[in-house]
C-alpha cells in the first residue's frame, strides 16, 4: 500500500462503513499477525460484518424479542440468569454450553500462543452453530411452546452464551461487545454483573465503577463439567441432518421432484451405523431429526449383520503401496481381491464377501490368496448405500465439516396423498407469512385468510388441494391466529391487503389476506332493516352499511349490544348474532 499512489481505501471510509471492530477483527485474522504481507481488501472487512457481527446481533435480537414475549405472556418482569442456565437439562442447552466452554478454552490457548488469526474462524463456526442449530431448533422453546419453566431455561442459556462471548471476545471487538454487554444488563440478573476479578485500586481507579463496562471484567475460565456424550449426540444430529438434506435433493432430482420440497413430509428415514455408541446417541435426538428432516418415522439400525441389508462394501487397493511391498506377487494380491492389473473389478469375479470386508474395516488386516496379509496401508474399504429398487435413496457424506463415512442415511421415496396434503397446508402457512410481510403488517396485527383452488388444472388435484386445507383448518387458524376460510365466504366489504397465486408442482391455490372485519348475514335479511324503501335505495343502504361497519376498528365493535348506524338519514339497529357476527380462530 502506497500513500503516494493512494492504492487503498481511506481508513475513515472503511471505519464509517463497517465499524472499527470489523476492521480490527479483519487485521487480527490477516497475515500481518504472522509477520507476512497483506493485500488489504475492503470486501474482507465486509465479510467480518456478514459472517460474525450480523449473526451475533441477530442472536441478541432473538433473545431480546423472546424475553419481551415471555413477559407479555406471563404478565411479570423476567430476569435471565447464569444460575438458571446451569440447571438446564435439555440436550441442546447442555450442548451449546459445552461448545461455549470449548470456545473459551480455544481462545485462552490460541491467544496465549499469540495465534490471533485462529480466533475468527473458530468464532464464526461457533456463531453459525448458535444461530443455525441452537436458536433454529429451539425457536419454539424460546417462544414458550414447552411451558414457562422450559422457556426460562432456553432464555437463560442463550443469555449465558451471549454474556460469556462478550467477556471472552472484548479484546477483539471492544465496541460491539460493550454494546451487547450493556444491552444484556437490561434483562440480566444483578448477581451476574458482580466483578470478581482482581481490581486495580491505584490512583483514581478506586473511584471507578468496576462493573460499568465489560472491559473491567477478567477473561472467563472454561467450565470442566462438559458432557461429552451430549456433544456426541448433537454432532450426529448435525451429520444426519446434512446427510438427509443431501439425500432429499438427490432423490428429488433423480426421481420425484416433489421430494425436493422440504415441506413434503418423508414417510421414513433409516439411519445406518455399525457403532453401538453412535446408535445410542442418535436415538437420544431422534425427535429433532424428525422435526428437521420433516419425517414421520426414524429407524436406527446397523447392528451386526443388519448393516449389510443397507450397505455394500468394496475394496479400494493402494496400487503403489501394493507394488512397493509385494513386487512380483502384486498380480496375485490383486487377483485375490478380484481385481485386474489396473485395479478394476474383474467381470464375473465374486470378489471379497462384504462380511470379510466389514471385518477388515474393524480389525485392520485381512488374508487373501495364498496366505498374503493386507493391512490398511495397502487397501481401504469403501462403503456405499445399497440399491433398494426405488423405495429408498441413500447417502454417505464424505466431504465437509460433518463428513462421516460410517454413517448412511436413507430417505423413503414413496409419496402419497396424505403427504401432499401436509405439504400444501405448510405452503399456505408460509404464503400467509409472506403476505403479512408484503402488507407491512406488525406481529400484533390480526387478519383473515381466504383461499381457493379454482385454477388447478385437474378436478382431482383441485379436490386434493381443497381437502388439504380443510383437513388442517383448525391447526392453520391456531398457528396464524386468524380464521381461514374459502374465498367464496369473503364478503364485498373485506378488501384484500395482499394476495398470491401458489403453484406447488401443479397444485395451484389463490391465497389472500384481509384486515379484521365483522361478517354480515345475507342481503335479504339486511334489507328488512330498511322497511319499504325502493330496491335501489335498499341496495345502496346495504352497501353503505357494510362499508361503514367494515371500516370500524374491530376492537371498538361491541358484540354484546345493538349497533346503531345512520344511513341516508335512516337509523337502523344491527343486532349481534342476527345481523352481524364476530369470528374466532
N, C-alpha and C positions, 0 to 999 in steps of 0.2 A: 504494500500500500504506500502510495506516494502522496505527500502533502502538496507537492508541486503539480502533479498530474490530476489530483483530486479523483483518483480512481476507486473511491469508496464512498458510501453514503455518509452524510453528515451525522455524527453520533446523536445530536439533539433530535434529528428527524426520527431516527430509529427508536430512541427512548420514548418520544412522544407518541409514536405509532404503536409500539409493542410493550412499552414499560421497561424500567430498569432491571426488574427481576428476570425477564425473559432474556435480555442481553447478558446479564450476569451468568445465568444458567447455561446459555449457549457457549460462553467463553470457558466456563468450568468444564464443559464437555468437549472442548476443542483440543487439537494437537498442541496448542500453546502450553497447556499444563504439562505436557511431556517434552517441553523444550523443542518442539518441532514447528515448522512453518504452517501458517494458517492462511487460506484464501477466504477472506470474510464473505459470508453470504447472508443477505437480509432475509432470504427465504428460510435459512436455518433458524433465525430468531423467531420468525413467524411459526415455524414448526414447533418450537418450545411452547408457544401460546396454545397452539392447536392440540398438541399431544399431552401437555401437562397441566397448564394453568386453567384452561377452559373446562376439562373434565373434573378437575379439583373443585372449581367453583360450582359446577353442576351438582356435585355430591353435597356441597354445603347448602345449596338452594333446595335440594330434595329434603335435607334434614330440616331446614327452616320451615318449609311448607308442611311437612309431616307433623312437626311439633304444633304448629298453628291449627292443623286439622284435628289433632288429638285433643287440644284444649277446647276447641269448639264443640267436639262431640261429648266430652266429659263435663264441660262447664266449669272446669277448675284449671288453675295455673299448674304447669308441669315443669320440673327441672330435671334435665338429663344428668346422669352421674356415672362416674367410673365405677363406683361401688355396685350400682345396679348392673352394669355391663359384666362385671366379674361373676355374677350369679347366673348368667345366661347359659342355657344348656342346648339351645338349638344348634344343629350341626353347622349351619352357615355362620352363626355368631362365633362359635368356637373356632371355626376355620379362619375367618377374617382376622380374628385376634392373633391366631398363630402366624399368619402371613405378616401381620404388623410387627410382631416380635422378630421375625426373620429380617424384615426391612431395617429395623433399629440395629440389629446385630451387624448387618451388612454395612450400614453407614459408619458405625463405630470402627469396623475393621478397615474399610477402604479409606476413610479419611485419616485414620491413624497411619496408614502407609502412604498417604498423600496421592492416592489414586482417585482424584476427584472426578475424573472422566467416567468412572463406572457407576456413579451415583444416579445420574439422569436415566440411563437405560433401566436400572433397577426400579427407580421411582415410577417411570412410565408404565412398566409392567404391572406394578402394584396398583396404580390408579386405574388402569384398564380392568384389572380384576375387581377392584372395588365397585366400579360403575357397571361393567358389563356382566358381572357374575353376582356379587353380593347384593347390590341395590336392585338389579333387574329381577333376580329370583326372590327378593324379599319385598317387592313393591306392595304386595297385598298386606304383608305383616306391618309395614310402615304406615299403611292406611288403616290398620286396625282390624283386618279380616280375621285374625286369630284371637281376638279378645283384647281387653285393655292391658292385662299383665304382659302378654306376649308382645304387644305393641311397644310397651315401655322398654322391654329388653332389646328389641331391634333398634329403637331410637337411641338408647344409651350406648349400644355397641357402635353404631355409626358415629355418634358424638365422640366416643373414646378414641376411635381411629383418627378422626379429623384433628382432635386436640393433640394427640401424640405426633401426628405428622407436622403440625405447626412447630412443636418444640424441636424435633429432630432435624427439620429442614430450614429452621430460621437462619442459619448462616448462609444458606444458598439463595433463598428468596426472602430477604428481610422485610420487604414492604407487604408482599402478599400474605405471608404468614402472620404478620401483625394484624392485617385486616381480618383474616379468618379468626384469629385468636380473640379479638375484641368482639366479633360477632357471636362467637360461642359463649362468651361471658354472659350474654343476654338471657340464655336459657340453660346455662350450666349450673351445677351445684356449687355453692360457695367454697366447700372444702376442696374442690378440685383446683382452686386458684390460690392456694396457700403455697408460698415459695419455701421449699425445704432445703434449698441449696445453700452453699457457703456464701454468705453475703459479705461484700467489701464495705467495711464501716469507716474507711479512711476518708478524711476530708468532708466534702458535702454529701457523700453517699448516704450518710445517716439520715438526711432529710428527704431522701427519695423513696417513694413508694415502690418497693421491690416487686410488688405483684402487678404493677401497672402495665408492664409490657412483656411480651413473650421473650424478649431478648435478655431479661433478667433471670430467666429460669435455666437450670442446668440441663444438659442433654439427658433424656430419659435412658434408663438402662433396660435391656431386654429381660422379659419375664422368663422364668425357667420352666413353668408348668404348661408347656405346649403339648397338646395331644396329637402325637404323630399319626395315630390311626385315623383321626378326623381329617388331617391333611391328605392322607392317602385316599379317603373316601371321596373328597371333593376333587382330587386330581383325576380319579377315574370318572367322576361325573363330567368333568370338562372334556376328557378324552372321548367319552361315549357320545356326548352331545355334538362334538366336532365330527366324529365318525357318522353319526346319524344324519347330520345336515348334508354331508358329502353324499351319503347313500341316497337321500331323498332327491337331491339334484340329479345324480346319475340315473336313478331309476326313472325320474320324470323325463329326462332327455331321451332315454333309450326305450321306454315302454309307455306308460300312461302319463301324459303331460300334466294331468291334474295332481300328480304326486308332488310336483314342484311347489304347489301352493301350500305354505306352512299351515294354513287354516284348515286343510283337509286332514282329519284325524287318521292316523295309521292304526290298522287293526291290531298288529302285534309287532313288537321289537324283540328280537332274540340276541342276547349278548353272550358271546362265547369266550371263555378264558380258562386256561388249564390250571392256574394258580388258585388254590382254595382261599387264601387270604384275600386275593383280589375279588373273588366272587362274594365273599362275606362283606367286603367294603362296598361293592356295587349294590348288594341287596339293601344296605342301610340307606341308600339315596335313591331308590327306585321311584319314589313319588315325585322327586324333582325331575327325573328322567322322563316320566310320563308327561309332566307339565311342559317341559321344554321341547320335547320332540312331538308333542301333541299325539300321543299314542294311548291306546286303551288298555293294553296289556304288555308287561315286561316279563320276559323269561330269561333267567340267568342259568347257563349250562356250561359244560366243558369238563366235567369230572371224568377221569379215566377215559374209557373208550367212547364216551358220549361226544367228545370233541371231534372225533373222526366222522361223525354224522354231518358235520357242518364245515370241516376244514380239510383241505388236501395238503400234503407235504411233498416237496420236490427237492432234489439235491442240486446244489449250485457249486460246482467244483472251482477251486482256485487253480487254474491251469498252470500258472507259473510256479506256485508252491509245490504242486504235484510233480512237475518236471524236475525241479531242483532236488527234491527228496528221493524220488523213485527212479529217475533217469530212464534206463532201459525198460523198467517194469511199468512205465507210465501207461502204456496201452492196456495192460492187464487191469490196472486200477480203474481206468475209465470203462473198460468192458464190465468190470464188476459192478459199476454204478449204472450200467445200462446206457452208456453214452458212447458216441463215436469220438474220433480223434480231435474233433473241433469242440467237443463238449455238448453236442446236440443229442437229444433223446433218439435212440435207435427205434425205428418203427417196428412194432411187434414185440419189443422187449418189455417184460413186466416191470423192469426197474426194481428199486428197493421198496418193499412194502411200507406203507405210511406208518405202521406201528413201530417199525425199526427206526425210521427217520425221527419219529417223535422221541424215542428212547435216546437217540444220538443227541438230540437237542437238549435233553435233560442231563445226560452223562458226559457229553463232550468227546466221545470216541466211539468208533464202530469198526467192525471187521468185515472186509469184503474180499471176494476172490479166494485165493489160497492163503488164508491167514494174514492178509495185509491189513494193518490197523491204520485207520484215518483219524485225524483229530480236527478240531475246529480251525487249525491253521491251513488245512488242505481243502476243507469243504464247509459250507454253511447250508442251513436248511431254510427254504423259503416256504412260508405258509400262505395259502390263498383260499378265499371263500369257495366252497363247493357249489356247483350249479344245482339249482332247486326247481328246474322245469317252470320257471316263470312265477313261482309262488313267492319267492323272497329275492331281495337284492342285497348282497353282502359287500362290505367294505373293510379294508385294513388301511389305516392312515400311517404311512411310514415316513412322512416328512412334516416339518414344522414343530412348534413348541410342544404339542400334545401327541406327538407320534408314539405309537406303541404297537410293534409288530406281533405281540402276543394277544392282542385284543381284536376280535372280529365282531362287527355289528351287522345284523340282518334286519331289513325292513320288509314287512309284508307288502306285496304289490296288489293285493285284492282291494278293489274299490266297489262299494255297494251303495245303495240309495241312502241308507241312514248316515253314511259318512258324508255324502254330498249335501244332505240337508244340514248337517252340522257345519260344513264349510260355508254354505250360503248364509246361515244365521250369523256366523262370525264376520262375514263380509259386510253384512248390514250394520253390525256394531261398529266396524272400522269406518264405514261410509258416513254414519251419523257423526262420528267424532271429527271427520274431515269437514263435514258440512257446518258444524258448530264453529270450527276454526275459520272457514270461509266467510261466515256471517259475523265474525268478530265478536262472538259471544264469550262471556265470562263463565267460569265453572259454576257459579250460582244461578245463572240464567236458565229458566225452565222452558222446555219446548214440547211440541207434539210431533210425532213421527208418522209419516204416511208412506205406503209402499204399494206397488202393483207390478205385475209381470206381463202386461199386455203385449209387449213386443217380442216375447220369447218365441223362437222360431217354430217349435212344435208344441202341441197340446200336452204331450207327456212331460216335456221339460217345464212348461208353464205350471202344470199341476204340481210337479215336484218342487218347484220354486215357491209356490204359494204355501204348500204343505210345510216346507222347511220353516218358514216364518211363523205360521200358525202353531206349529208344534212347540216353538220356543218363545211364544208371545210373552208369557209372564216373566221368563228369565230375561229377555231383552228389555222389557219395561223396567224391571228392577235395576239392571245394570246401567240403563240410560237415564234412570229417574224421569221417565217420560212415557206417556201412553203410546203404544204402537198400533196403528190401525191401517186398514186398506184405504187406498186413495179415494174410493167411492164414498167413504164416510167423511171426507174433508168437505166442509161447508164453504159457501161462497165468501164469507167474511174472513176466512182463515187464509191470509196471504203467505205465500212461500217466502221464507228468508233465504233459503238456498236449496238447490236440488241437484241430483246427479243421476246419470244413467250408468248402471253397472252392467258389465258383460264379463262373466266369470266362466271361461271355457264354454261359451254358448248359452249359459244360463243368464238371462237378462232380467234386470229389475230397474224400476224407477223409484228412487227414494227422495223424499223431500222433508224439510222441517218447517214448522210454523211457530210463531210465538204462542205463549199461553193464551187460551181463549175458552170461553164457555161454549157449550153445544146447545143448539135450539131444537125444538120439536119441528115437525114438518110444517110447511107453509099453510096447509089447510087449517091446522089448529091455531096458528098465529093470526090468521085472517079474522077469526072470531073476535079478536080484541078490538077491531075497527068497526064493529057494528054493520050498518047497511051502507057503508061508503061504496063508491063505484069501484069496479075491479081494478082499473089503472091506479087509483089512489091507494087501494089496499096493497098492491104490489110495491108501489113506491114507499109506502109506510113500513112494510116488512123489511125491505132492503135497508132503509134508513135506520130502522130499529137494530138490525143485525150489525150494521157498521158502527153505530154508536156504542152499543154494549160490547161489541168485539174489541173496540179500541180502549175500553176502560182497563186500568191496571187490574190484573187478575186478583191480586191480593185485596183490592178495595171492594170487590163484589161480594155481597153477603148472600149466603145460601140458606139463611135461617128466616128471612123476612122478605116480603114482596119488594120488587124494584120498580119504582115509578119512573116512566120515561115519557117525555112530551115530544110528539112528532106532528109537525104541521099544525100546531095549536091543539092537538088532541092528546090528552094524558092517558096512558094505558098502564095497567098494573101487571107486571110479569111475576108469576108465581114460581118459586124454585121447585123443581121436581115436576112441574106441569108444563111450563113454557121454556125453561132453560135448565141446564144441568151442569154440575161440576164434572171433573174427571179425576180418576185416581190411577196410580201406577204401582 
